[in-house]
Amino acid sequence: MTTNRRPDSPRRLTLRAAVVTATVLTAAVLTAAAFAACKNLWIPTLERDKDGAAGPGPLPQYDWVVTTVAGDGTAGYLDGIGTAARFDNPGAITMDTAGNLYVTDNANHRIRKIANDGPRTVSTIAGDGASGYNDGPGAAARCRISCGITADAGGNLYVTDNANHRIRKIANDGPRTVTTIAGDGTPGWLDGAGTAARFNDPYGITVDAAGNLYVTDRGTDRIRKIDAGGGVTTIAGDGTAGYLDGAGTAARFDRPQGITMDAAGNLYVADAGNDRIRRLSWRQVN
């Protein structure tokens, strides 16, 4: 059966129990918005209809817009407001639960904070600008080439002090007290309690919800864990540079660097020397 319905006459669309009516033009451009029993379904007018009546207009377009949060592009050291501040070879970055950013400013040997305020105020929370090793209140502490940084739920920061072969904590207290939680400063490999353990070129770091830290020990080709009590263990890698999947310390890495964890507790590692991304999952293996 045929009808003489005009091409631009209303069409009836039936979606389960919801009925939506829209005007369809010969150019296939929608010219009316309709709501039915299904209230979340909206068909917008994209252009003017045949009588020249204006509709809602074109659908919005989205893209990733890049802006500068902090730094004026000149290498140096200067605290201040957002793009008036200066950094020198900033490396790793993390965010706390309040939206504040923390950056390892490597050539300045400092840890910088970019506040989640209107002007994005930049301040220094640790490091006096000299390369070295010293625990103490933030401004009096010293570090050497901090390659990784992460924040726990309490706002404490943890940094891989790469050239000092140590893992440092910056407490979320008034003076931002810096302490060493693992590593004795001698490059090597040794599991054990806190500062009795040894690392060699620790690089990436992440933290889980229980406060356990995970570190890519680049110089020993291993993945290390620092539990909430300070104990250091090796969870993956046999210490030989190479490529091998498998269970824990039977696996092999080659200069592992970045590391992160998903909500399910799986670890992901950037295995730089192998040009691969590796996953560590806790599961039964027998």
Secondary structure as UniProt FT lines:
FT   TURN            7..8
FT   STRAND          10..15
FT   TURN            16..17
FT   STRAND          18..24
FT   TURN            26..27
FT   TURN            39..40
FT   TURN            50..51
FT   STRAND          80..81
FT   HELIX           82..84
FT   STRAND          90..95
FT   TURN            97..98
FT   STRAND          101..105
FT   HELIX           106..108
FT   STRAND          110..114
FT   TURN            118..119
FT   STRAND          121..126
FT   HELIX           138..140
FT   STRAND          142..143
FT   STRAND          146..151
FT   TURN            153..154
FT   STRAND          157..161
FT   HELIX           162..164
FT   STRAND          166..170
FT   TURN            174..175
FT   STRAND          178..182
FT   STRAND          192..193
FT   HELIX           194..196
FT   STRAND          202..207
FT   TURN            209..210
FT   STRAND          213..217
FT   HELIX           218..220
FT   STRAND          222..226
FT   TURN            228..229
FT   STRAND          231..236
FT   HELIX           248..250
FT   STRAND          256..261
FT   TURN            263..264
FT   STRAND          267..271
FT   HELIX           272..274
FT   STRAND          276..280
//
